[in-house]
Amino acid sequence: VLCVCLFFYVNHCMHYFTICLSLLGLCECFNIDVKRPRIFSGPEDALFGFSVLQHENNGEKSILVGAPWDGPQNNKKGDIYKCIVGDEINSNCSKVNLGENAFQNVSRNFKNSHLGMTLTPAASDGFLACAPLWSQECGTSLFSTGICASVTNDMEPKDIIAPTAQRCTTYMDIVIVLDGSNSIYPWYEVQNFLSNILSKFHISPEQMQVGVLQYGEISVHEWSLRDYQTTQDVVEAAKNISRQEGRETRTAYAIQMACTEAFSPDRGAREGATKVMIVVTDGESHDGEELPESLAECEKRNITRYAIAVLGHYSRRQQDPETFINEIKYIASDPDEKYFFNVTDEAALNDIVDALGNRIFSLEGTLGYNESAFLMEMSQIGFSTHILDDGILFGMVGAYDWEGGVLMESKEGQLKPSREAFEKEFPLELKNHAAYLGYTVSSVVVGNYRRLYVAGAPRFKHKGKVILFDLTPEGDVIITQALNGEQIGSYFGSEVCVVDVDQDGKTDILLIAAPMFLGAGNKETGKVYVYCLDKDGFVTNGTLHSQKKEQDARFGYAMAVAPDLNHDGFADLLVGAPLEDDHQGALYIYHGDEYYIIPQYKQRIPGSSLSAGLQYFGRSLSALLDLDGDELLDLAVGAQGTAVLLKSRSIVQINVSLSFQPHSINVIQKNCHRAGRDSACLNATVCFLALSRSPGSYGTYFGKVSFNQKAMLDDRKILARALFDSNSQRQTLMGVIVCVGQTMCYPLPFHVSDTADYIRPISFTLHFKINDTESSPVLDEGWPTTFKKSIPFFKDCGEDDVCVTDLVLQAHMDISGTRQQPYVIRSPRRRLAVEVQLQNQLENAYNTSLTLHYSKNLHFSSLSIREDAQFKIECTALSSNSHSCNVSYPVFHSQSRVNFMLEFEFSCMSLISKVQMKLVATSDSNLNRYEVHPTRTVSEGTGPEFHTHFRVGESKPYRLIGLYFLKKSESS
């Protein structure tokens, strides 16, 4: 059984020379070249290899590699590396600096965004690169809403996509209208207040902008909204403000100027920003009659007004401030208790800094910073993406308090289902369980080419769930099916893969990974669940597993469809297991067939076989393009600090034909002379025809296949009956080059000399093995590498070429005697003669022999042919009392008869009272032997019916089974 198994694997993997090579065949090799991988290296601490994407631009082939932790220790902003697939075996990779190019106009703060966690090919041109941890600073909070960039093939950013990014509650344009007249004193207290309140503000292009207008008799823009973009810069500018001075306080004019000029786009006002005015003054305005008009302008422009009355001037002069306070309340927005402040003097301004800041931050329409519930603030757009013809489906893994969700972005707008839309499968009472819906997203095409969307939630009830659903134009969700995990912590649904096996536009298989599934020994072996589509939806159809070994593997961590690796017209599957072999990782390749995935993997590629020290091989996968120019699909596989390019190889079928001239071996009439002996010479013609299953050069007339072939004669015989003319050996080796689509033939002459076995044909066996070079193809899976044909001996035995002989042997001694009258040997008589006649009454008899057995009182003396000298008989001694004689070697023809005399001498060394002699004539012509033994079971189909006579004795009991006896009558 062991030999049979080894022979199967030897043929499968085309290694046949040694048992060692045969065992290497157990690595399930096929048409992915593992001997010549292309290794691209990058910064390991940047998680180079976290994602990979095959890329082409104007004929330049490359692999894009995500390095989401690229950057200094305090800013892992991430980036993309471009690794050009050139002529060099291992090429360097260059950083694209995509973050700086794509997002420079979006956010001044691109800190710890981890760009490159997701790379997705676009529907047509370019790709989508995402930074799911891109965050917005809103006050003291950091919201990871995520961001993606649509990038063209030439690395130019096309669109920025951040559908869940929200304007911060601190997205405000604030203008401080500051009284700088002579009456306000001391000025440094005003500067302190200004510095303190400004330090409370979160100033940036995405949050607050502050401008200052100082007035007295005239109004002056100290700085505009756009002038300073950090809190530090604004505070520094406030320390350098000088008092304008003036005898009058023209507050109405200053407010009018602030409304119309300071809040204008020319000075940096932003559309959509909350407009806030803070008026600080210490006295009644000299143009109070114009206040109604100025305030009306503010109301028209939706400017919220805080008004601060500084009573120091009135206190120092012991004047009644009531009129002044009423004017300031009039300036402030309603209600007064929220928007009006008064302080005893300039020094007391610092006492209201915190209160003023809190009131500004709690303006109507904003969320407080202590709000515990998150809607879209932590959605992490770009964690998972799925490109559609008319848009992009995003997973929002962190939305709704990490319950998760999905979002559709298209030209028609956004579809953003609410938390309640998924309530059917994700009850609201489980809202704090963090299901992570949207951890992975995809879509399937079912009957009538209807598209359903797929989203995984690997933490739902700790076992995981995957839902299939439809989205209406209004954003309503219709869940059609839910598939649930079976093991706690397995992360069922963390990766899904949709396969259209027969490539007819409809989904055949849905694969759902549970990479942390615990197997034997509580190891994270991982498992992939297979679901087939039927009329009622997707039904379970088994699972896929890694090799049977007790180890961590995380099989299914990454999955990808390969359109057609083995060129059979069906899509194939790649599965990564990055923790196998002590975290070195492995890649599994499965072939598709009609409507399903063949559950036994066809090739397993361990990372350790590609490069020493490779870690986490199989963490990311891409199989979209031909990268080396041979028109065959290639694979890109990510590992820790490495991206690996694995090339596909062409698949060929080699047809072998073998013919002989002449068609049989005639040893009766030998036609040549070899090694000093008469021989039968023949010529074998071997023809090879190579056909390709692959596209590209090996599918054309010019493709060539180079291989070595070994021809052997009588491979199962210990002693060869035939030898090749070229080397006088039973085997010959030679190299062969065949053009695809053309038949190539060559001769292999050989000869047959004398042999004792003329009945069994001589076998002619061919082994071939394709040379393993960088451009060589591989033999089709299961295609034979051994071709065997037999050439018979010419026997002249009729149409059936089966020789049926009938040897008749007769013998007579020249002495005779009985017990009563024995023959007495006397000294003059020293010899005994036996007259023998051997006749062949039927067809030719080959290797006819006569065996002589005689008693010890005889010595064999001679053999002489009586009549026709055309027969030749040669005898050799088998022992002191037996001889074997070849009769008319090699063939004793039909109807032939030979008479000969045997002479024996009496031996005086052995005195025996009687002479015994046994003669047996046999030939090799009849291959079928029918024998009856006392303990032999006769099987069915033993051959033609035969008749025999035997005597049943009673010396010991024995059983006869399956024999039928016909008793002869006494008269017969």
Secondary structure, DSSP 8 states (H G I E B T S, - for coil): -HHHHHHHHHHHHT--S-HHHHHHGGGT--SB--SS-EEEE--GGGTTTSEEEEEEETTEEEEEEEETT-S-TT---BEEEEEE--SSSS--EEE--HHHHHSTTT-S--TT--BTSEEEE-SSSSEEEEETT--EEETTEEE---EEEEE-TTS-EEEEE-TT----TT-EEEEEEEE-STTS--HHHHHHHHHHHHHHS-BSTTSEEEEEEEESSSEEEEE-TTS--SHHHHHHHHHT------S---HHHHHHHIIIIITSGGGT--TT-EEEEEEEESS--TTGGGHHHHHHHHHHTTEEEEEEEE-HHHHHHT---HHHHHHHHHHS-S-HHHHEEEESSGGGGGGGHHHHHHHHHT-TT---TT----SSTT--TTSEEEEETTEEEEEETTHHHHTBEEEEEETTEEE---GGGGTTTS-GGGGGG---BTSEEEEEEEGGGEEEEEEEETTGGGT-EEEEEEE-TTS-EEEEEEEE-SSTTS-TTSEEEEE-TT-SSS--EEEEEETT-B-GGG-B-BEEEEEEEETTEEEEEEEE---S-SS---BTSEEEEES-SSSSSS-EEEEEETTHHHHTBEEEEE-EETTEE-SS-SEEEEGGGTSTT--SBTSEEE-----SSSSS--EEEEETTEEEEE-B--EEEEEEEEEEESSSB-SSS--EEETTEEEEEEEEEEEEEEEE-SSGGGGSTT-EEEEEEEEEESTT-SS-SEEETTTSSSEEEEEEEEETT-EEEEEEEEEE---S--SS-EEEEEEEEE---TT--EE-TT--SEEEEEE-B----TTTT-----EEEEEEES----SSS-----TT--EEEEEEEEEE-SS-EES-EEEEEE-TTEEEEEEEE-S-TT--EEEEEEETTEEEEEESTTEE-TT-EEEEEEEEEE-SSS--SS--EEEEEE-SS--------TT----S--SS---------SSS-----S-------TT-
